[in-house]
Amino acid sequence: MALSQTARRAAARGDPFTTLTAAEARAMSAFAAQILPSGELPGAADAGVIYFVDQGLGTHFANMLEPIRAGLADLDARARVANPPGPDFAGLSSDGQVVVMRAVETTPFFFTARMLTIMGMFSDPSYGGNRDGAGWRLLDAAHQGSYQPPFGYYDAEVAAGGGDE
């Protein structure tokens, strides 16, 4: 079965994760929810971004797995230091999570985790994220299987018989 089918089905069923541990998935989900929060518009949780990240780290982005694991462990450790003997990162309040994230926002982990979150939000749903096109709704963009010219003003003139060809 293709990666895209596996991830899509796992997200739809709420299956356990295949690459991340339960604790890592909780931390990554909380991180992603801070990057793209749910509210009036869909966020990372609504789009099932964690399934995209989990599947990707087990396959195409396997080289990012250890740095992501180390970064998620660091988030949990920072959360416990900030609130001893407090909760892990996912157990912090939203404000507490933001404080911890700001402490690491210039790290390679933050960049990579943020990138994976955004990719999971706006990728084709067949890759496990962007459940039900939530990311496309966020952008108010219609998904089409193919696109036809004219794509913009520069093609419209040519299509209408005007402009330089």
Secondary structure, DSSP 4 states (H G I P E B T S, - for coil): --HHHHHHHHHHHTPPPSSS-HHHHHHHHHHHHHHS--SSS--HHHHTHHHHHHHHHHTTTGGGHHHHHHHHHHHHHHHHHHSTT---GGGS-HHHHHHHHHHHTTSHHHHHHHHHHHHHHHS-GGGS-SGGGHHHHHHT----SS--S--SHHHHHHHTT-S--
